[in-house]
Amino acid sequence: MSAIKLSFIQHKSHCGLEYNHLHIEITNENGIIAPADIKGLKLPIGIDFTKGVVIEGKAPIWLYGYLVHECHPAAWVGCYDTRLGGVVVATHTHDVAISQVLKLDLPDVALSKD
């Protein structure tokens, strides 16, 4: 079993912008992962790359870097900040801009798809 579990749910920001919410869960008892844990890590099947992706979950910065890269085909990519919301870090569309902050509520991850 992988030490990293990725799941997603289709969601909307407060302004109604639809996106894929990508949740990270570290499954090790101690909550610690190693760089080797990203070998073979794949995004969940079914992410709609015509929409954006917001990445969220407690994880090291290098895992976020890897996931931003893997989500490159998406219309845009943001990272969730508990103080701000979804911060857009990459975009291929005029619908959102780099540094734009999207107000959003975290979805119920129990409804997500692996």
TAJO-V851122 format. One record per helix or strand of 3 or more residues. SS is the DSSP state (helix for helix, strand for strand). FROM is the first residue (numbers start at 0). TO is the last residue. If there is no record, write none. Layout:
# TAJO-V851122
ss from to
SS FROM TO
SS FROM TO
This chain:
# TAJO-V851122
ss from to
strand 3 11
strand 17 25
helix 34 37
strand 51 55
helix 60 69
strand 75 80
strand 84 90
helix 108 110
